[in-house]
């Protein structure tokens, strides 16, 4: 196996969806699983995740998205799927156009989402509702 993709630096995009939406769409709330999906996809391509973004409703030209590109730490964006990206940015078509304008690839991992049971939803809820209490999500 060669190292063709080893130098590709990836920013994984996760959506910061309010905890109140956990029952309706747990994957959109579970940023840890979103980033894990992106990391799994990147590893499968031989790429390396150099940035993890957790964003909600950003303009496609927002500095938070592009600072890694500007300092050459990112050359590709990956989101788990279109639903996540639609929450992360205000306009997916405008973000895709901005990526094209700047010469940055945009990909979707498109892998199978985890199955959420009452127990796994409770785990996500605990992790997200108690971060300042020292809970580490284990």
ChimeraX attribute file (.defattr): number of C-alpha atoms within 10 A of each C-alpha:
attribute: neighborCount
match mode: 1-to-1
recipient: residues
	/A:1	4
	/A:2	6
	/A:3	8
	/A:4	10
	/A:5	14
	/A:6	13
	/A:7	11
	/A:8	17
	/A:9	21
	/A:10	26
	/A:11	27
	/A:12	29
	/A:13	27
	/A:14	30
	/A:15	26
	/A:16	18
	/A:17	22
	/A:18	12
	/A:19	16
	/A:20	11
	/A:21	12
	/A:22	18
	/A:23	14
	/A:24	9
	/A:25	13
	/A:26	23
	/A:27	24
	/A:28	23
	/A:29	25
	/A:30	24
	/A:31	23
	/A:32	16
	/A:33	18
	/A:34	25
	/A:35	24
	/A:36	14
	/A:37	25
	/A:38	29
	/A:39	24
	/A:40	17
	/A:41	23
	/A:42	23
	/A:43	14
	/A:44	11
	/A:45	13
	/A:46	16
	/A:47	20
	/A:48	21
	/A:49	22
	/A:50	15
	/A:51	16
	/A:52	17
	/A:53	18
	/A:54	18
	/A:55	19
	/A:56	19
	/A:57	15
	/A:58	17
	/A:59	16
	/A:60	21
	/A:61	13
	/A:62	11
	/A:63	12
	/A:64	13
	/A:65	21
	/A:66	20
	/A:67	12
	/A:68	18
	/A:69	19
	/A:70	12
	/A:71	8
	/A:72	10
	/A:73	17
	/A:74	23
	/A:75	21
	/A:76	20
	/A:77	24
	/A:78	25
	/A:79	27
	/A:80	28
	/A:81	20
	/A:82	14
	/A:83	13
	/A:84	23
	/A:85	23
	/A:86	18
	/A:87	19
	/A:88	25
	/A:89	22
	/A:90	15
	/A:91	16
	/A:92	17
	/A:93	12
	/A:94	14
	/A:95	21
	/A:96	17
	/A:97	15
	/A:98	15
	/A:99	19
	/A:100	12
	/A:101	9
	/A:102	13
	/A:103	12
	/A:104	17
	/A:105	14
	/A:106	17
	/A:107	19
	/A:108	18
	/A:109	18
	/A:110	14
	/A:111	12
	/A:112	9
	/A:113	13
	/A:114	13
	/A:115	9
	/A:116	15
	/A:117	11
	/A:118	8
	/A:119	9
	/A:120	13
	/A:121	18
	/A:122	14
	/A:123	15
	/A:124	21
	/A:125	18
	/A:126	14
	/A:127	19
	/A:128	19
	/A:129	12
	/A:130	12
	/A:131	11
	/A:132	9
	/A:133	8
	/A:134	8
	/A:135	12
	/A:136	11
	/A:137	13
	/A:138	5
